[in-house]
Amino acid sequence: MLKPVTLADRSMIEEYIQINKFKNSEFNYANWFAAQVSYNITYIILEDCLCIVQQYDGEYQTIFPLGEKHKIKNAILALEEYFRSTLKQPFVMTCVSTQMLTMLEEFGLLQKFDVEERIDLADYIVKTENITAMRGKKLNKIRNDFNHFTKNYKYQFLPISKKNEKLYLDTILALIKERSSDPQKELCHTARAILDREELGLKSGVLYVEGKMSGLVLGQELHGVTLINYARAYTNYRGVYHMMYKSLIEEHFLHLPYVNLMEDMGSKGLKQAKSSFNPEPLIPKYFLRYVC
């Protein structure tokens, strides 16, 4: 039976995450918990593997099972049966990396799926020094944006404080309403990340510009890489996202060599902004639908 991801599950789920150490951004407990209500994120243990299931646009989807490699094939077969007999829909897997495709091929299962590459889900992996030091011609744009920010605005970067949580949520809701087609759903999982940040192991920062809260960022260390779990800011301040990333990294993650900025979700603005940090080859991902 599917069970919702709760705070009480953190230790168990993170043990599974550490078995495989998959590099894609989806494989982290904090995001699963934060988005649990918004996307009905649940789990089931099949063949001693952890299987995460979510609902997106009314369709159940799973990601690649977590567990010992020799057990994963049977877990995938059990998942297919569960989708067909219990959920009453075709078996689909999302956010599948090339590493996982290779494993499916080794298991003799890849030919059972229709495979679609999803460029909008690819993770942007950036050298930490590209954000902090900004050396070289390829980083001219972000260096210029950063210099513009520091020269033109008075700013402070402070950790989230409990007494200001309502202000953060009100500000984030206003930001979300400007750009989201479903602001309540996004606010729900953002609020869970903010309010339970310590239990989730997230480091936080709020950027104030001219005395006004203008952005918020949450991140964590995941398998030796900085993962930016969440970032929102008023983009009328040129260089505001760069300032948030740089400030959070310098306070908490400067010892890590790379930063995962997650995907661009098909947004041209996000693609342009994240590409400006001169990422390493992206982590490609695929959507798989079971066909036989």
C-alpha positions in Angstrom: 0.0 0.0 0.0 1.2 3.5 -0.9 2.2 5.6 2.2 2.7 9.4 2.3 6.2 10.7 2.8 6.4 12.1 6.4 9.1 13.5 8.6 9.1 10.2 10.5 10.3 8.5 7.3 13.4 10.6 6.8 16.0 8.2 8.3 14.7 5.2 6.4 14.3 7.0 3.1 17.8 8.6 3.3 19.3 5.2 3.9 17.9 4.1 0.6 19.1 7.3 -1.1 22.7 6.6 0.1 22.7 3.1 -1.4 22.6 4.4 -5.0 23.7 8.0 -4.7 22.0 8.9 -8.0 23.1 12.4 -9.1 19.8 13.7 -10.4 18.1 16.4 -8.2 14.9 14.4 -7.8 16.5 11.9 -5.5 16.4 13.8 -2.3 14.1 13.5 0.7 13.6 17.2 1.4 11.9 17.8 -2.0 9.7 14.7 -1.6 8.5 15.8 1.8 8.0 19.4 0.8 5.9 18.5 -2.3 4.1 15.6 -0.6 0.7 17.3 -0.4 1.0 19.2 -3.7 1.8 16.1 -5.8 0.6 13.3 -3.6 4.1 11.9 -3.2 4.0 8.5 -1.6 6.2 5.4 -1.3 6.0 1.7 -1.2 8.6 -1.0 -0.5 8.7 -3.6 -3.2 11.4 -6.4 -3.4 13.3 -4.5 -0.6 13.5 -1.4 -2.8 12.1 2.0 -2.1 9.6 3.1 -4.8 8.5 6.7 -4.9 5.2 7.5 -6.6 3.7 10.9 -7.4 0.6 12.3 -9.2 1.1 14.8 -12.0 -1.8 16.1 -14.0 -3.9 13.2 -12.6 -1.5 10.5 -13.7 0.6 8.3 -11.4 4.3 8.4 -12.1 7.3 6.7 -10.4 11.0 7.3 -10.4 13.7 4.7 -10.6 13.6 2.4 -7.5 16.2 2.7 -4.8 18.0 -0.3 -3.4 20.7 -2.9 -4.0 21.3 -3.2 -7.7 20.6 -6.9 -7.9 17.1 -6.3 -6.4 16.0 -3.4 -8.6 15.0 -5.5 -11.6 12.4 -7.4 -9.6 11.3 -4.1 -8.0 10.6 -2.6 -11.4 8.6 -5.7 -12.5 6.6 -5.5 -9.2 6.0 -1.8 -9.8 4.6 -2.5 -13.3 2.3 -5.1 -11.8 1.2 -2.6 -9.1 0.5 0.1 -11.6 -1.5 -2.3 -13.8 -3.5 -4.2 -11.2 -3.9 -1.6 -8.3 -3.5 1.9 -9.8 -5.3 0.8 -13.0 -3.1 2.7 -15.4 0.0 2.1 -17.6 3.4 2.0 -15.9 5.4 5.2 -16.4 8.8 6.3 -15.0 10.0 9.9 -15.0 13.4 11.6 -14.5 15.3 8.5 -15.7 19.0 9.3 -16.1 21.4 7.7 -18.7 22.9 5.7 -15.8 19.4 4.2 -15.2 18.8 3.5 -18.9 22.1 1.5 -18.8 20.8 -0.5 -15.8 17.5 -1.2 -17.6 19.4 -2.4 -20.6 21.5 -4.7 -18.4 18.3 -6.0 -16.8 16.9 -6.8 -20.3 14.0 -4.4 -19.6 14.8 -1.3 -21.7 13.0 -2.7 -24.8 9.8 -2.8 -22.8 9.6 1.0 -22.6 9.0 3.8 -25.0 11.8 6.3 -24.2 11.3 10.1 -24.6 14.1 12.6 -23.8 13.0 15.5 -21.6 15.3 18.5 -22.1 13.2 20.5 -19.7 14.0 18.2 -16.8 17.8 18.1 -17.3 19.9 19.3 -14.3 22.3 22.2 -14.7 25.6 21.2 -13.0 27.9 24.2 -12.5 31.4 24.5 -11.0 31.2 26.3 -7.6 33.9 28.7 -8.7 31.8 29.8 -11.6 29.3 31.2 -9.1 31.8 32.5 -6.5 34.9 33.6 -8.5 33.4 34.2 -11.9 36.7 34.0 -13.8 37.0 33.9 -17.6 35.3 35.4 -20.7 32.5 32.8 -20.7 31.3 34.3 -17.3 31.3 37.9 -18.4 27.5 38.2 -18.2 27.1 36.9 -14.7 30.1 38.9 -13.6 28.7 42.1 -15.0 25.3 41.3 -13.5 26.9 40.7 -10.1 28.9 43.9 -10.2 25.8 45.8 -11.2 24.0 44.4 -8.1 26.7 45.2 -5.6 27.2 48.8 -7.0 23.6 49.8 -7.2 21.8 48.2 -4.3 22.1 48.1 -0.5 21.6 44.5 0.5 21.8 42.0 3.4 21.8 38.2 3.3 20.4 36.6 6.5 19.3 33.1 7.5 15.6 32.5 7.9 14.4 33.4 11.3 11.4 31.9 13.0 9.8 35.2 14.0 9.7 36.4 10.3 8.2 33.2 8.8 4.8 34.8 8.0 6.6 37.6 6.2 8.5 35.1 4.1 5.4 33.2 3.2 3.5 36.3 2.3 6.3 37.5 0.1 6.8 34.2 -1.5 3.1 33.9 -2.3 3.2 37.3 -4.0 6.2 36.2 -6.1 4.5 32.9 -7.0 1.3 34.6 -8.0 3.2 36.6 -10.6 4.5 33.5 -12.4 2.7 30.3 -11.4 -0.4 28.8 -13.1 -1.1 27.0 -9.8 0.1 29.3 -7.0 -1.6 27.5 -4.1 0.1 24.2 -5.0 3.5 25.8 -5.3 3.0 27.8 -2.1 2.0 24.6 -0.2 5.3 22.8 -0.9 7.4 25.9 -0.5 5.8 26.6 2.9 6.5 23.0 4.0 10.2 23.5 3.0 10.5 26.8 4.9 8.6 25.7 8.0 10.4 22.3 8.3 13.8 23.4 7.0 15.8 22.3 10.0 14.2 18.9 10.2 14.8 18.5 6.4 18.5 19.5 6.7 18.2 22.6 4.5 20.4 25.7 4.8 18.6 28.9 4.2 19.0 32.5 3.3 16.9 35.6 2.8 18.1 38.5 0.6 17.0 42.0 1.6 17.4 44.7 -1.0 17.0 48.3 0.2 15.6 46.9 3.4 12.9 44.9 1.7 12.7 41.1 1.6 13.4 40.4 -2.1 14.4 36.7 -2.4 14.8 33.4 -0.5 16.9 30.4 -1.2 17.2 26.9 0.3 19.9 24.3 -0.3 21.6 21.2 0.9 24.6 19.0 0.4 23.8 15.9 -1.6 26.4 13.3 -2.5 29.2 15.9 -2.4 27.4 18.5 -4.5 25.5 21.6 -3.5 21.8 21.2 -4.4 19.7 24.4 -4.7 16.3 23.0 -3.6 14.4 26.3 -3.9 15.0 29.9 -5.0 12.6 32.7 -5.6 13.3 36.4 -6.0 12.1 39.7 -7.6 13.9 39.8 -10.9 13.7 43.6 -11.2 17.0 43.6 -9.3 19.6 42.6 -11.9 21.8 39.9 -10.6 19.6 39.0 -7.6 19.6 35.2 -8.1 23.4 35.2 -8.5 23.8 37.1 -5.3 21.6 34.6 -3.5 23.4 31.5 -4.8 26.8 33.0 -4.1 25.9 34.1 -0.6 24.4 30.7 0.3 27.3 28.8 -1.1 30.0 31.0 0.6 28.2 30.6 4.0 27.6 26.8 3.8 29.0 25.0 0.8 32.2 26.6 -0.3 34.0 23.3 0.2 32.0 21.5 -2.5 33.2 21.6 -6.1 29.9 21.6 -7.9 26.4 23.1 -7.7 23.2 21.5 -9.0 20.8 24.3 -10.1 18.1 21.7 -11.0 16.1 21.9 -14.2 14.7 24.8 -16.2 11.2 23.2 -16.6 11.0 24.5 -20.2 11.2 28.2 -19.2 13.3 30.2 -21.6 14.1 32.7 -18.8 15.4 30.0 -16.5 17.3 28.3 -19.3 19.1 31.5 -20.2 19.8 32.3 -16.6 21.2 28.9 -15.7 23.1 28.6 -18.9 24.9 31.8 -18.1 26.9 30.0 -15.4 28.6 27.9 -18.1 27.3 24.5 -16.8 29.1 21.2 -17.4 27.3 18.9 -19.7 23.8 18.7 -18.3 22.4 15.6 -16.6 19.9 14.4 -19.2 16.6 12.8 -18.2 14.0 10.6 -19.9 10.4 9.8 -19.6 9.6 6.1 -19.9 6.2 4.5 -20.7 5.8 0.7 -20.5 4.6 -0.7 -23.8 4.8 -4.5 -23.4 
